[in-house]
Amino acid sequence: MALKVGLVGTRGIGGQHAEAHKADPLSDFVAVCDLVKERADSFAERFGVKAYYSLKDMLDGEPDLDVIDVCTGGLENGSWHYEPAMQAMDAGKHVLVEKPLSNDIFEAREMVAKAREKNVYLGCNLNHYFTPPAERAKKYVTDGEIGEQVFCLMKMGFQGGEQANYKAPTGANVAGFPTFT
Ligand SMILES: NC(=O)c1ccc[n+]([C@@H]2O[C@H](COP(=O)([O-])OP(=O)(O)OC[C@H]3O[C@@H](n4cnc5c(N)ncnc54)[C@H](O)[C@@H]3O)[C@@H](O)[C@H]2O)c1
């Protein structure tokens, strides 16, 4: 059964999320909110969903929402994630939030704790998770090859050198990345 989705933040990446929700039979995209009325209105018209101008109003107006998709930005692209994500989880909703989870480690930990407390999913959309460099980095951590990780600097290219040098395993998708089932 499709999950009912409400999206927060319409200016940039929100449009790509909306297109993905529309194309996915497991997603029933029903509402959107943005603090800027004109953005919410034009976005709602474009995708045929209902517009709200605050998350509170969207939660009140659409009590059956299963998932809140947080596409806000802020300082370092992460300072506006905490408030809507916490509000949504407090309302018992699952949350997908754009990367980074937060630009503040203490807020990020509170968000994870809130998901546990409310028994809801909190997913962070880092679209590089399932790539060979990320797999190798994870292996370094799990194999104890580095100590406590406090910082990570990562450089990655699309269709560029790294991918060109990467030999796709049998069953890889057309982009050359492994498929996960
Ligand atoms: N995964 C990727 O490849 C990728 C690519 C681009 C951006 N991003 C991430 O997406 C997020 C958003 O980036 P962007 O460039 O689209 O941001 P943006 O600043 O262009 O747009 C954010 C929108 O959210 C609205 N907004 C902010 N706070 C709100 C709130 N509390 N309630 C309702 N609306 C609110 C703003 O009015 C704005 O329209 C960032 O975290 C960024 O890191 C990810």
The ligand as an SDF file (V2000), in Angstrom:
LIG
                    3D

 44 48  0  0  0  0  0  0  0  0999 V2000
   20.9580   14.8510   -2.1670 N   0  0  0  0  0  0  0  0  0  0  0  0
   21.3370   15.7560   -3.0600 C   0  0  0  0  0  0  0  0  0  0  0  0
   21.9100   15.4590   -4.1020 O   0  0  0  0  0  0  0  0  0  0  0  0
   21.0260   17.2120   -2.7960 C   0  0  0  0  0  0  0  0  0  0  0  0
   21.1340   18.1510   -3.8130 C   0  0  0  0  0  0  0  0  0  0  0  0
   20.7900   19.4660   -3.5140 C   0  0  0  0  0  0  0  0  0  0  0  0
   20.3890   19.8120   -2.2240 C   0  0  0  0  0  0  0  0  0  0  0  0
   20.3250   18.8830   -1.2590 N   0  0  0  0  0  0  0  0  0  0  0  0
   19.8900   19.1990    0.0970 C   0  0  0  0  0  0  0  0  0  0  0  0
   18.5440   19.6000    0.0390 O   0  0  0  0  0  0  0  0  0  0  0  0
   18.2710   20.5380    1.0770 C   0  0  0  0  0  0  0  0  0  0  0  0
   17.5530   21.7210    0.4880 C   0  0  0  0  0  0  0  0  0  0  0  0
   18.3880   22.3450   -0.4230 O   0  0  0  0  0  0  0  0  0  0  0  0
   17.7680   23.4250   -1.4170 P   0  0  0  0  0  0  0  0  0  0  0  0
   18.9140   23.9830   -2.1730 O   0  0  0  0  0  0  0  0  0  0  0  0
   16.6170   22.8190   -2.1240 O   0  0  0  0  0  0  0  0  0  0  0  0
   17.2350   24.5130   -0.3370 O   0  0  0  0  0  0  0  0  0  0  0  0
   16.5440   25.9220   -0.5960 P   0  0  0  0  0  0  0  0  0  0  0  0
   17.0240   26.7950    0.5000 O   0  0  0  0  0  0  0  0  0  0  0  0
   16.7370   26.3220   -2.0100 O   0  0  0  0  0  0  0  0  0  0  0  0
   14.9860   25.6290   -0.4160 O   0  0  0  0  0  0  0  0  0  0  0  0
   14.4310   25.3140    0.8280 C   0  0  0  0  0  0  0  0  0  0  0  0
   12.9660   25.7030    0.8470 C   0  0  0  0  0  0  0  0  0  0  0  0
   12.4540   25.3420    2.1300 O   0  0  0  0  0  0  0  0  0  0  0  0
   11.6200   26.3820    2.6140 C   0  0  0  0  0  0  0  0  0  0  0  0
   11.6210   26.2760    4.0890 N   0  0  0  0  0  0  0  0  0  0  0  0
   12.6500   26.4800    4.9430 C   0  0  0  0  0  0  0  0  0  0  0  0
   12.2930   26.2070    6.2130 N   0  0  0  0  0  0  0  0  0  0  0  0
   11.0130   25.7900    6.1680 C   0  0  0  0  0  0  0  0  0  0  0  0
   10.0780   25.3430    7.1350 C   0  0  0  0  0  0  0  0  0  0  0  0
   10.4010   25.2580    8.4390 N   0  0  0  0  0  0  0  0  0  0  0  0
    8.8340   25.0140    6.7380 N   0  0  0  0  0  0  0  0  0  0  0  0
    8.4890   25.0890    5.4320 C   0  0  0  0  0  0  0  0  0  0  0  0
    9.3160   25.5020    4.4540 N   0  0  0  0  0  0  0  0  0  0  0  0
   10.5750   25.8490    4.8100 C   0  0  0  0  0  0  0  0  0  0  0  0
   12.2430   27.6570    2.0660 C   0  0  0  0  0  0  0  0  0  0  0  0
   11.2900   28.7020    2.0020 O   0  0  0  0  0  0  0  0  0  0  0  0
   12.7040   27.1940    0.6750 C   0  0  0  0  0  0  0  0  0  0  0  0
   11.6800   27.3860   -0.2980 O   0  0  0  0  0  0  0  0  0  0  0  0
   19.6290   20.8660    1.7260 C   0  0  0  0  0  0  0  0  0  0  0  0
   19.7370   20.1710    2.9430 O   0  0  0  0  0  0  0  0  0  0  0  0
   20.6570   20.3380    0.7310 C   0  0  0  0  0  0  0  0  0  0  0  0
   21.8230   19.8580    1.3770 O   0  0  0  0  0  0  0  0  0  0  0  0
   20.6200   17.5740   -1.5300 C   0  0  0  0  0  0  0  0  0  0  0  0
  1  2  1  0
  2  3  2  0
  2  4  1  0
  4  5  1  0
  4 44  2  0
  5  6  2  0
  6  7  1  0
  7  8  2  0
  8  9  1  0
  8 44  1  0
  9 10  1  0
  9 42  1  0
 10 11  1  0
 11 12  1  0
 11 40  1  0
 12 13  1  0
 13 14  1  0
 14 15  2  0
 14 16  1  0
 14 17  1  0
 17 18  1  0
 18 19  2  0
 18 20  1  0
 18 21  1  0
 21 22  1  0
 22 23  1  0
 23 24  1  0
 23 38  1  0
 24 25  1  0
 25 26  1  0
 25 36  1  0
 26 27  1  0
 26 35  1  0
 27 28  2  0
 28 29  1  0
 29 30  1  0
 29 35  2  0
 30 31  1  0
 30 32  2  0
 32 33  1  0
 33 34  2  0
 34 35  1  0
 36 37  1  0
 36 38  1  0
 38 39  1  0
 40 41  1  0
 40 42  1  0
 42 43  1  0
M  CHG  2   8   1  16  -1
M  END
$$$$
